[in-house]
Amino acid sequence: MPRIDAFLKLGHEQGCSDVHLAVGVPPMLRMHGDLLPIKFRELGQVELESYVQEILTVTQKERFTKGVDLDFSYMADGVGRFRVNLYRKSSGVGATLRYIPTVIPPFAALALPPVVQSLAHYRQGLVLVTGSTGTGKSTTLAALIDHINSTRRMNIITLEDPIEFIHPSKQSQVIQREVGTHVKSFSAGLRAALREDPDVILVGEMRDPETIGMAMLAAETGHLVLGTLHTTSATKSLDRILDALPAEQREQGKIFLSQNLHAVLTQILVKTADGRSRKVIVEIMLNTHAIGNLILTDKTFQILNQIRTGRDKGMQLMDQALLDAVKRKEVDPDDAYLNAVDKKLFQRFVTDPALLLMAAAG
């Protein structure tokens, strides 16, 4: 058994989301958002290098020796699957291993607003799930794919880097392809997918202009495209897409978004009130006629007000969702305060006076 599995087993038993290994520090666990060391010696360069070499394929070893960062999935016997990022830094090797649940969480377990599940009913167009790294985007997308897989007869193609949740075919056929293993890039995978009779295409990351352009083409030509961006609001997501397009295609991009974008979900994870886990909080923008017009006329700055007043349609700003969760005592009010945009709305709920003193000093 690879020696690294012992750390993964310990982390899984403790309920952590990530295991961090780096030269010069002991192994660390990401517990409900906080990074905590385990009782172990500081890892040395030779020691950690030998650990990671035990879980690499021959090809991966060659690439890593050449200085290439690696992203891959790893199955630890008796523990489960992990998404691994392996890299080199000034002091030596480093690795981050994120646990991937074997069972895809149903929507009921995620406690997402009902409108999120309804997005799986579209036949074509674009749905974006956005947020910083580690905010549960992959889990939300997996739940959407699983719902389609369980209720409709579709051809679903996923493009991931690496493959995370495993989707056995149910009512639908699910074809999972990994960037770097099955396809050269997301854009190449999208180009190939359009020749494979897809109904639904999941794009694990819309990270470059070519991928964004191909995703837009797929959504415009009769396919449902689910994609992710590392953006922290609906308006920033729209700007990211438009800024990625060549200047001469910007107007066409605005028309596309106004007509084919269904929704932008932006997620964060906030500590629960008991501090034992984290809850997903989601900002929801649904593309109404009014929002489409704002996109067309370069008035995306006015979209926030449309989301704020669109709660009857299922929309909500991040602060609105956070405040609701605080009032229902579902999340830690101090963590909600730290994540809020308009912190004044949350000051009366804060339990740690130091947070307010810091805000006053700032």
Secondary structure, 3 states (H helix, E strand, C coil): CCCHHHHHHHHHHHCCCEEEEEECCCCEEEECCEEEECCCCCECHHHHHHHHHCCCCHHHHHHHHCCCCEEEEEEECCCEEEEEEEEEECCEEEEEEEEECCCCCCHHHHCCCHHHHHHHHCCCEEEEEECCCCCCHHHHHHHHHHHHHHHCCCEEEEEECCCCCCCCCCCCEEEEEEECCCECCHHHHHHHHCCCCCCEEEECCCCCHHHHHHHHHHHHCCCEEEEEECCCCHHHHHHHHHHHCCHHHHHHHHHHHHHHEEEEEEEEEEEECCCCCEEEEEEEEECCHHHHHHHHCCCHHHHHHHHHCCHHHCCECHHHHHHHHHHCCCECHHHHHHHCCCHHHHHHHCCCHHHHHHHHHC
